[in-house]
Amino acid sequence: MDASLAKVQQSFLTKNLTAQKILQEGSQVLVRITGDRGNGKYEGTVAGAKILLNAKGMGGAETKLSVGSSFVATVSLEKGQVQIIPKNLPVLSGSENKLTMELANQQAIFSFLESIGLPAEELSYHLLQQFKQLSMKLDSSLLQRIRNVAVKFKGKEKSASELLSLLARKGINGSEDELLELLAELDGDFGEQSGKQHGEHSGNHSGSHFSLMNKINSTQGTWYFFPYEIIKKSEAEITGTGSIRMLMNDADRIKLLNLLCNYNDKKYLFSLLYENGSLEKIKMNVSPWQEEDIQNKPKKLESYISRLSKNKPIEVLWCDSEEIEGSACASEDFFMVDGEV
């Protein structure tokens, strides 16, 4: 096996384990200590993936670990850090003895991109995030091919990279014209203008039949897309358009629901995050927006949802549109593994 490809595969293995099995809030992991780097830093493995541990507590005290030892720990996600808290070693218990892995910084990410032949820029990083969300193997040649096609869609490069990744994930072929059509459909442009009489074409995307969207929805797994229109019944007038995107996990349970709505000359974005099929959090954005929207709109939505859901409160957060538009893969994080991404 080519050495560079082996490195890519090992890096993807580590991030896959991180995203799906290891670094989930409250999960139990077996940590093995394989090396002592000094100054409170240790090399270790979790489920076969190499990690770098910082065993200095918040108060500066160092937890002594022995090479060759192992322990069970609980994962906690706190303030942008992954904390591995030992469970079966009394001497290591307590808040000052957390073993910490920090998020990868931009320099590390860009170095990794260059190592697999991708430019160190925002589009390449976004493509990595989409691959991670879809649990795709980081095949350097596939990443390069997708990026080379995505850059042809001026102004829509990130959106195109997301959909091209999904097509590769589902094993679907599509032409560039079909992809352009799908991009428009997901933006709520079905060849009809809001405010026109229902069925009257504007001529922008005539002949749109949702061909590529139908192929995606008929292939099981990950994302499913559902376009919709808001119609004023009394006049059969289209007053709004949009799309719903649903991401399903391996157990075919909903993991993420992204909703786009074009209404009253505004663009509404909502991203609903689920855990074990239960709604946990909502992220939102409205554009154009005013300063008071940042506080008022999440509070109003949170209040409304609380009246519907009596079991538990649902947190509603305002965030930048770039974080939740499209597949919302911009929320995916990467971690340092043995000093590398």
Backbone hydrogen bonds in HBPLUS format (Angstrom, degrees):
<---DONOR---> <-ACCEPTOR-->    atom                        ^
c    i                          cat <-CA-CA->   ^        H-A-AA   ^      H-
h    n   atom  resd res      DA  || num        DHA   H-A  angle D-A-AA Bond
n    s   type  num  typ     dist DA aas  dist angle  dist       angle   num
A0006-ALA N   A0002-ASP O   2.91 MM   4  6.19 153.2  1.98 152.0 160.3     1
A0007-LYS N   A0003-ALA O   3.03 MM   4  6.30 149.5  2.13 143.9 151.7     2
A0008-VAL N   A0004-SER O   3.04 MM   4  6.35 152.5  2.12 142.8 150.0     3
A0009-GLN N   A0005-LEU O   2.89 MM   4  6.15 162.7  1.92 152.9 157.2     4
A0010-GLN N   A0006-ALA O   2.91 MM   4  6.10 157.7  1.96 147.3 153.3     5
A0011-SER N   A0007-LYS O   2.91 MM   4  6.08 157.7  1.96 145.4 151.9     6
A0012-PHE N   A0008-VAL O   2.88 MM   4  6.13 155.5  1.94 149.1 156.1     7
A0013-LEU N   A0009-GLN O   2.82 MM   4  6.03 157.0  1.87 147.1 153.9     8
A0014-THR N   A0010-GLN O   2.99 MM   4  6.23 159.7  2.04 147.5 152.2     9
A0015-LYS N   A0011-SER O   3.05 MM   4  6.36 161.8  2.08 147.7 152.1    10
A0016-ASN N   A0012-PHE O   2.72 MM   4  5.89 154.8  1.78 154.2 162.1    11
A0017-LEU N   A0013-LEU O   2.93 MM   4  6.14 163.9  1.95 152.4 156.1    12
A0018-THR N   A0014-THR O   2.84 MM   4  6.04 156.7  1.89 145.9 153.6    13
A0019-ALA N   A0015-LYS O   2.77 MM   4  5.93 161.8  1.81 148.6 152.5    14
A0020-GLN N   A0016-ASN O   2.90 MM   4  5.93 164.3  1.92 152.7 157.0    15
A0021-LYS N   A0017-LEU O   2.91 MM   4  5.06 148.6  2.01 128.8 139.0    16
A0022-ILE N   A0017-LEU O   2.61 MM   5  5.53 178.1  1.61 155.1 155.8    17
A0023-LEU N   A0018-THR O   3.02 MM   5  4.88 140.5  2.18 118.1 130.2    18
A0027-SER N   A0024-GLN O   3.03 MM   3  5.59 169.0  2.04 140.8 141.2    19
A0026-GLY N   A0075-VAL O   2.78 MM  49  5.19 161.9  1.81 154.8 152.2    20
A0075-VAL N   A0027-SER O   3.00 MM  48  5.49 155.4  2.06 153.9 161.8    21
A0029-VAL N   A0073-ALA O   2.90 MM  44  5.38 162.2  1.93 153.2 158.4    22
A0073-ALA N   A0029-VAL O   2.84 MM  44  5.38 160.5  1.88 157.8 164.0    23
A0031-VAL N   A0071-PHE O   2.85 MM  40  5.42 171.5  1.86 167.1 164.2    24
A0071-PHE N   A0031-VAL O   2.92 MM  40  5.42 149.4  2.01 148.0 158.0    25
A0032-ARG N   A0045-THR O   3.07 MM  13  5.30 163.1  2.10 151.7 156.5    26
A0045-THR N   A0032-ARG O   2.92 MM  13  5.30 144.6  2.04 142.8 153.4    27
A0033-ILE N   A0069-SER O   2.90 MM  36  5.59 172.1  1.91 166.0 168.0    28
A0068-GLY N   A0033-ILE O   2.76 MM  35  5.43 167.1  1.77 144.0 148.5    29
A0034-THR N   A0043-GLU O   2.85 MM   9  5.42 156.4  1.90 128.7 135.7    30
A0035-GLY N   A0043-GLU O   3.27 MM   8  4.68 146.4  2.39 128.6 120.6    31
A0043-GLU N   A0035-GLY O   2.79 MM   8  4.68 159.2  1.83 126.5 133.8    32
A0037-ARG N   A0041-LYS O   2.89 MM   4  5.33 150.8  1.97 143.7 150.6    33
A0041-LYS N   A0038-GLY O   3.11 MM   3  5.54 162.5  2.15 114.2 119.7    34
A0055-ALA N   A0040-GLY O   2.74 MM  15  5.17 165.1  1.76 171.2 166.8    35
A0042-TYR N   A0053-LEU O   2.86 MM  11  5.07 159.0  1.91 142.9 149.9    36
A0053-LEU N   A0042-TYR O   2.76 MM  11  5.07 170.3  1.77 162.8 163.3    37
A0044-GLY N   A0051-ILE O   3.02 MM   7  5.28 153.8  2.09 155.1 152.3    38
A0051-ILE N   A0044-GLY O   2.84 MM   7  5.28 160.9  1.88 142.1 141.7    39
A0046-VAL N   A0049-ALA O   2.85 MM   3  5.18 152.3  1.92 142.5 150.6    40
A0049-ALA N   A0046-VAL O   2.96 MM   3  5.18 165.1  1.98 117.4 119.0    41
A0100-THR N   A0054-ASN O   3.26 MM  46  5.32 158.6  2.30 134.2 136.9    42
A0063-THR N   A0055-ALA O   2.96 MM   8  5.43 167.7  1.98 151.0 155.0    43
A0057-GLY N   A0061-ALA O   2.64 MM   4  5.18 171.3  1.65 168.3 165.3    44
A0060-GLY N   A0057-GLY O   2.96 MM   3  5.20 161.3  1.99 111.2 115.7    45
A0069-SER N   A0066-SER O   3.04 MM   3  5.55 162.1  2.07 133.8 136.2    46
A0087-LYS N   A0072-VAL O   2.74 MM  15  5.63 157.0  1.79 163.5 155.5    47
A0074-THR N   A0085-ILE O   2.84 MM  11  5.16 158.0  1.89 141.6 143.5    48
A0085-ILE N   A0074-THR O   2.87 MM  11  5.16 168.0  1.89 157.0 153.0    49
A0076-SER N   A0083-GLN O   2.81 MM   7  5.05 150.3  1.90 150.1 158.4    50
A0083-GLN N   A0076-SER O   2.77 MM   7  5.05 174.0  1.78 165.1 164.7    51
A0078-GLU N   A0081-GLN O   2.97 MM   3  5.36 162.2  2.00 154.9 159.0    52
A0081-GLN N   A0078-GLU O   2.99 MM   3  5.36 149.4  2.08 111.8 121.5    53
A0082-VAL N   A0101-MET O   3.03 MM  19  5.21 171.2  2.04 163.9 162.8    54
A0101-MET N   A0082-VAL O   2.88 MM  19  5.21 162.8  1.91 157.0 162.6    55
A0084-ILE N   A0099-LEU O   2.67 MM  15  5.00 171.3  1.68 159.3 160.6    56
A0099-LEU N   A0084-ILE O   3.16 MM  15  5.00 162.8  2.20 134.8 135.9    57
A0092-LEU N   A0089-LEU O   2.84 MM   3  5.44 151.8  1.92 120.2 129.1    58
A0093-SER N   A0090-PRO O   3.12 MM   3  5.20 164.3  2.15 107.3 112.2    59
A0097-ASN N   A0094-GLY O   3.23 MM   3  5.78 165.8  2.26 118.8 121.1    60
A0104-ALA N   A0334-PHE O   2.92 MM 230  5.64 170.6  1.93 132.3 134.9    61
A0109-ILE N   A0105-ASN O   3.06 MM   4  6.39 159.0  2.11 152.9 159.2    62
A0110-PHE N   A0106-GLN O   2.88 MM   4  6.10 169.0  1.89 158.9 161.0    63
A0111-SER N   A0107-GLN O   2.95 MM   4  6.11 152.0  2.03 144.4 152.2    64
A0112-PHE N   A0108-ALA O   3.04 MM   4  6.24 154.3  2.10 144.5 151.1    65
A0113-LEU N   A0109-ILE O   2.95 MM   4  6.29 155.0  2.01 149.9 157.2    66
A0114-GLU N   A0110-PHE O   3.04 MM   4  6.28 163.1  2.07 149.1 152.4    67
A0115-SER N   A0111-SER O   3.02 MM   4  6.24 143.2  2.16 139.8 150.3    68
A0115-SER N   A0112-PHE O   3.08 MM   3  4.98 119.4  2.46  92.0 107.6    69
A0116-ILE N   A0113-LEU O   3.16 MM   3  5.48 146.2  2.28 104.3 113.6    70
A0118-LEU N   A0113-LEU O   2.94 MM   5  5.12 163.1  1.97 148.6 143.1    71
A0117-GLY N   A0114-GLU O   3.16 MM   3  5.04 164.8  2.18 104.0 106.6    72
A0121-GLU N   A0119-PRO O   2.91 MM   2  5.62 124.7  2.23 110.6  94.2    73
A0125-TYR N   A0121-GLU O   3.21 MM   4  6.51 160.0  2.25 151.9 157.9    74
A0126-HIS N   A0122-GLU O   2.91 MM   4  6.13 157.6  1.96 151.9 158.4    75
A0127-LEU N   A0123-LEU O   2.96 MM   4  6.21 149.4  2.06 146.4 154.5    76
A0128-LEU N   A0124-SER O   3.06 MM   4  6.43 150.4  2.15 145.4 153.0    77
A0129-GLN N   A0125-TYR O   3.00 MM   4  6.35 155.1  2.06 149.1 155.9    78
A0130-GLN N   A0126-HIS O   2.99 MM   4  6.31 150.5  2.08 145.8 153.5    79
A0131-PHE N   A0127-LEU O   3.02 MM   4  6.29 158.6  2.06 149.5 154.9    80
A0132-LYS N   A0128-LEU O   2.95 MM   4  6.23 155.1  2.02 149.3 156.2    81
A0133-GLN N   A0129-GLN O   2.99 MM   4  6.25 160.4  2.03 148.0 152.8    82
A0134-LEU N   A0130-GLN O   3.07 MM   4  6.26 152.5  2.15 147.1 154.1    83
A0136-MET N   A0131-PHE O   2.90 MM   5  5.05 176.9  1.90 151.2 152.0    84
A0135-SER N   A0132-LYS O   3.02 MM   3  4.92 159.6  2.07 103.8 109.9    85
A0139-ASP N   A0137-LYS O   2.79 MM   2  5.66 129.1  2.05 112.3  96.2    86
A0143-LEU N   A0139-ASP O   2.94 MM   4  6.19 162.1  1.97 160.0 165.6    87
A0144-GLN N   A0140-SER O   3.04 MM   4  6.21 158.1  2.08 145.5 151.0    88
A0145-ARG N   A0141-SER O   3.01 MM   4  6.21 154.0  2.08 142.4 149.5    89
A0146-ILE N   A0142-LEU O   2.97 MM   4  6.15 165.2  1.99 154.0 157.5    90
A0147-ARG N   A0143-LEU O   3.01 MM   4  6.19 162.7  2.04 148.2 153.3    91
A0148-ASN N   A0144-GLN O   2.97 MM   4  6.12 157.9  2.02 146.6 152.5    92
A0149-VAL N   A0145-ARG O   3.18 MM   4  6.46 143.2  2.32 143.7 152.2    93
A0150-ALA N   A0146-ILE O   2.88 MM   4  6.06 161.8  1.91 153.0 159.0    94
A0151-VAL N   A0147-ARG O   3.12 MM   4  6.25 154.1  2.19 155.5 158.1    95
A0152-LYS N   A0149-VAL O   3.06 MM   3  5.64 158.4  2.11 115.5 122.3    96
A0153-PHE N   A0150-ALA O   3.07 MM   3  5.72 161.5  2.10 119.3 124.5    97
A0156-LYS N   A0153-PHE O   2.83 MM   3  5.29 156.3  1.88 134.7 140.7    98
A0160-ALA N   A0156-LYS O   2.82 MM   4  5.96 162.0  1.85 159.6 165.3    99
A0161-SER N   A0157-GLU O   2.91 MM   4  6.11 153.8  1.98 146.1 153.2   100
A0162-GLU N   A0158-LYS O   3.04 MM   4  6.34 150.5  2.13 149.0 156.4   101
A0163-LEU N   A0159-SER O   3.15 MM   4  6.47 163.8  2.18 151.4 154.5   102
A0164-LEU N   A0160-ALA O   2.85 MM   4  5.99 160.9  1.89 154.5 160.4   103
A0165-SER N   A0161-SER O   3.03 MM   4  6.04 150.5  2.12 137.5 145.0   104
A0166-LEU N   A0162-GLU O   3.03 MM   4  6.33 153.9  2.10 143.4 150.8   105
A0167-LEU N   A0163-LEU O   2.89 MM   4  6.16 157.6  1.94 150.0 155.7   106
A0168-ALA N   A0164-LEU O   3.04 MM   4  6.25 155.6  2.10 142.3 148.6   107
A0169-ARG N   A0165-SER O   2.85 MM   4  6.10 153.1  1.92 147.3 155.6   108
A0170-LYS N   A0166-LEU O   2.90 MM   4  6.15 151.3  1.99 150.8 157.5   109
A0171-GLY N   A0167-LEU O   2.84 MM   4  5.80 112.3  2.31 135.4 152.1   110
A0172-ILE N   A0167-LEU O   2.84 MM   5  4.91 165.5  1.87 144.7 147.6   111
A0171-GLY N   A0168-ALA O   3.28 MM   3  4.96 147.0  2.39  91.4 100.9   112
A0179-LEU N   A0175-SER O   3.01 MM   4  6.31 149.3  2.11 143.2 152.1   113
A0180-LEU N   A0176-GLU O   2.92 MM   4  6.17 154.8  1.98 146.1 152.5   114
A0181-GLU N   A0177-ASP O   3.01 MM   4  6.24 155.2  2.07 144.6 151.4   115
A0182-LEU N   A0178-GLU O   2.89 MM   4  6.16 155.1  1.96 145.2 151.9   116
A0183-LEU N   A0179-LEU O   2.89 MM   4  6.12 157.2  1.94 151.0 156.7   117
A0184-ALA N   A0180-LEU O   3.12 MM   4  6.38 157.3  2.18 145.4 150.8   118
A0185-GLU N   A0181-GLU O   2.96 MM   4  6.23 159.2  2.00 149.6 155.7   119
A0186-LEU N   A0182-LEU O   2.94 MM   4  6.13 160.2  1.98 153.5 157.4   120
A0187-ASP N   A0183-LEU O   3.22 MM   4  6.40 130.0  2.49 133.7 146.0   121
A0187-ASP N   A0184-ALA O   3.08 MM   3  5.10 134.1  2.29  96.6 109.7   122
A0189-ASP N   A0184-ALA O   2.89 MM   5  5.11 160.5  1.92 150.3 144.6   123
A0188-GLY N   A0185-GLU O   2.98 MM   3  5.07 157.3  2.03 104.8 110.7   124
A0202-SER N   A0191-GLY O   3.07 MM  11  6.00 167.9  2.08 144.7 148.6   125
A0196-LYS N   A0193-GLN O   3.00 MM   3  5.62 163.8  2.03 139.1 140.7   126
A0195-GLY N   A0238-ILE O   2.63 MM  43  5.27 137.4  1.81 146.5 161.4   127
A0200-GLU N   A0197-GLN O   2.96 MM   3  5.62 161.4  1.99 147.5 147.5   128
A0198-HIS N   A0236-ALA O   3.08 MM  38  5.79 157.9  2.13 168.1 170.9   129
A0214-ASN N   A0210-PHE O   2.90 MM   4  6.04 154.0  1.97 151.1 157.5   130
A0215-LYS N   A0211-SER O   3.21 MM   4  6.52 149.5  2.31 141.0 148.7   131
A0216-ILE N   A0212-LEU O   3.04 MM   4  6.34 157.5  2.09 149.7 155.1   132
A0217-ASN N   A0213-MET O   2.97 MM   4  6.22 165.0  1.99 153.5 157.0   133
A0218-SER N   A0214-ASN O   3.03 MM   4  6.08 136.8  2.23 140.0 150.4   134
A0219-THR N   A0216-ILE O   3.22 MM   3  5.40 160.1  2.26 105.8 111.8   135
A0248-MET N   A0222-THR O   2.95 MM  26  4.94 162.9  1.98 125.0 129.6   136
A0224-TYR N   A0246-MET O   2.85 MM  22  5.19 136.1  2.04 139.3 153.1   137
A0246-MET N   A0224-TYR O   2.88 MM  22  5.19 164.2  1.90 152.2 157.6   138
A0226-PHE N   A0244-ILE O   2.80 MM  18  5.01 148.1  1.90 151.9 159.1   139
A0244-ILE N   A0226-PHE O   2.78 MM  18  5.01 151.7  1.85 134.1 143.8   140
A0228-TYR N   A0242-GLY O   3.04 MM  14  5.52 155.6  2.10 140.2 136.9   141
A0242-GLY N   A0228-TYR O   3.12 MM  14  5.52 141.2  2.28 155.9 148.9   142
A0230-ILE N   A0240-GLY O   2.67 MM  10  4.69 168.8  1.68 139.3 138.4   143
A0239-THR N   A0230-ILE O   2.72 MM   9  5.53 154.0  1.79 156.3 165.0   144
A0240-GLY N   A0230-ILE O   3.31 MM  10  4.69 141.4  2.46 133.5 130.5   145
A0232-LYS N   A0237-GLU O   2.65 MM   5  5.03 166.0  1.67 157.6 157.5   146
A0235-GLU N   A0232-LYS O   3.17 MM   3  5.86 139.6  2.34 116.6 125.6   147
A0236-ALA N   A0232-LYS O   2.74 MM   4  5.39 115.1  2.17 148.5 166.6   148
A0237-GLU N   A0232-LYS O   3.20 MM   5  5.03 144.8  2.33 134.0 135.4   149
A0236-ALA N   A0233-LYS O   3.33 MM   3  4.87 148.7  2.43  91.6 100.5   150
A0241-THR N   A0262-ASN O   3.16 MM  21  5.30 145.7  2.29 136.2 145.3   151
A0262-ASN N   A0241-THR O   2.71 MM  21  5.30 176.6  1.71 174.2 174.3   152
A0243-SER N   A0260-LEU O   3.09 MM  17  5.37 143.1  2.23 130.4 140.3   153
A0260-LEU N   A0243-SER O   2.97 MM  17  5.37 167.2  1.99 162.7 166.2   154
A0245-ARG N   A0258-ASN O   2.80 MM  13  5.05 163.2  1.83 153.4 158.7   155
A0258-ASN N   A0245-ARG O   2.84 MM  13  5.05 158.2  1.88 148.2 154.7   156
A0247-LEU N   A0256-LEU O   2.79 MM   9  5.00 171.7  1.80 156.6 158.2   157
A0255-LYS N   A0247-LEU O   2.75 MM   8  5.55 165.2  1.77 168.8 165.3   158
A0256-LEU N   A0247-LEU O   3.26 MM   9  5.00 154.7  2.33 135.7 137.8   159
A0249-ASN N   A0253-ARG O   2.85 MM   4  5.50 163.0  1.88 151.5 154.9   160
A0252-ASP N   A0249-ASN O   2.88 MM   3  5.18 154.7  1.94 118.7 120.8   161
A0274-TYR N   A0255-LYS O   3.04 MM  19  4.91 168.5  2.06 140.6 136.8   162
A0257-LEU N   A0272-LEU O   2.97 MM  15  5.02 153.9  2.04 141.9 149.2   163
A0272-LEU N   A0257-LEU O   2.74 MM  15  5.02 173.6  1.75 153.9 154.6   164
A0259-LEU N   A0270-PHE O   2.78 MM  11  5.09 164.2  1.81 151.4 156.9   165
A0270-PHE N   A0259-LEU O   2.91 MM  11  5.09 152.6  1.99 149.9 155.7   166
A0261-CYS N   A0268-TYR O   2.90 MM   7  4.99 152.2  1.98 144.2 149.0   167
A0268-TYR N   A0261-CYS O   2.77 MM   7  4.99 173.4  1.77 153.6 155.9   168
A0263-TYR N   A0266-LYS O   2.90 MM   3  5.38 156.6  1.95 154.3 159.8   169
A0266-LYS N   A0263-TYR O   2.95 MM   3  5.38 144.9  2.07 112.0 122.5   170
A0267-LYS N   A0287-SER O   2.76 MM  20  5.24 167.5  1.78 160.8 165.2   171
A0287-SER N   A0267-LYS O   2.98 MM  20  5.24 155.7  2.04 142.2 150.1   172
A0269-LEU N   A0285-ASN O   2.83 MM  16  5.13 161.4  1.86 165.6 164.2   173
A0285-ASN N   A0269-LEU O   2.94 MM  16  5.13 144.1  2.07 146.3 147.4   174
A0271-SER N   A0283-LYS O   2.78 MM  12  5.04 156.8  1.84 150.9 154.1   175
A0283-LYS N   A0271-SER O   2.87 MM  12  5.04 164.2  1.89 144.2 149.3   176
A0273-LEU N   A0281-LYS O   2.85 MM   8  5.25 168.9  1.87 157.7 161.2   177
A0280-GLU N   A0273-LEU O   2.83 MM   7  5.76 175.4  1.83 162.1 162.6   178
A0281-LYS N   A0273-LEU O   3.37 MM   8  5.25 158.5  2.42 138.4 141.1   179
A0275-GLU N   A0278-SER O   2.83 MM   3  5.22 160.0  1.87 144.9 148.5   180
A0278-SER N   A0275-GLU O   3.01 MM   3  5.22 163.3  2.03 110.9 116.1   181
A0282-ILE N   A0315-GLU O   2.88 MM  33  6.23 154.8  1.94 160.8 167.9   182
A0317-LEU N   A0282-ILE O   2.79 MM  35  6.25 160.2  1.83 160.0 166.5   183
A0284-MET N   A0317-LEU O   2.82 MM  33  6.20 147.1  1.93 161.5 170.7   184
A0319-CYS N   A0284-MET O   3.06 MM  35  6.09 158.2  2.11 163.7 164.0   185
A0293-ASP N   A0290-GLN O   2.87 MM   3  5.39 145.5  1.99 115.0 125.7   186
A0294-ILE N   A0291-GLU O   3.29 MM   3  5.90 144.7  2.43 112.4 119.1   187
A0296-ASN N   A0292-GLU O   2.93 MM   4  5.98 168.7  1.94 163.0 163.4   188
A0297-LYS N   A0293-ASP O   3.11 MM   4  5.25 148.9  2.21 124.2 133.5   189
A0300-LYS N   A0296-ASN O   2.93 MM   4  6.17 159.6  1.97 157.5 163.2   190
A0301-LEU N   A0297-LYS O   3.01 MM   4  6.21 166.7  2.03 155.5 158.7   191
A0302-GLU N   A0298-PRO O   2.81 MM   4  5.90 159.3  1.86 148.5 155.1   192
A0303-SER N   A0299-LYS O   2.91 MM   4  6.05 155.0  1.97 146.2 152.6   193
A0304-TYR N   A0300-LYS O   2.98 MM   4  6.20 156.1  2.04 145.7 152.3   194
A0305-ILE N   A0301-LEU O   2.90 MM   4  6.12 163.6  1.93 154.4 158.2   195
A0306-SER N   A0302-GLU O   2.98 MM   4  6.10 152.2  2.06 142.4 150.2   196
A0307-ARG N   A0303-SER O   3.32 MM   4  6.57 138.7  2.50 139.0 147.9   197
A0307-ARG N   A0304-TYR O   3.22 MM   3  5.40 133.5  2.45  98.1 109.8   198
A0308-LEU N   A0305-ILE O   2.95 MM   3  5.03 127.6  2.23  97.5 112.1   199
A0309-SER N   A0305-ILE O   2.77 MM   4  5.99 159.6  1.81 161.2 167.3   200
A0323-GLU N   A0320-ASP O   3.06 MM   3  5.60 149.5  2.15 113.1 121.4   201
A0324-ILE N   A0321-SER O   3.15 MM   3  5.61 138.2  2.34 109.4 119.3   202
A0325-GLU N   A0321-SER O   2.92 MM   4  5.76 136.3  2.12 163.5 172.9   203
A0328-ALA N   A0325-GLU O   3.13 MM   3  5.42 154.0  2.20 132.8 129.7   204
A0331-SER N   A0328-ALA O   3.39 MM   3  6.22 170.6  2.40 117.5 119.2   205
A0332-GLU N   A0329-CYS O   2.94 MM   3  5.50 168.5  1.96 120.3 124.0   206
A0337-VAL N   A0340-GLU O   2.39 MM   3  5.02 169.9  1.40 157.9 162.0   207
A0340-GLU N   A0337-VAL O   2.86 MM   3  5.02 163.3  1.89 112.3 117.3   208
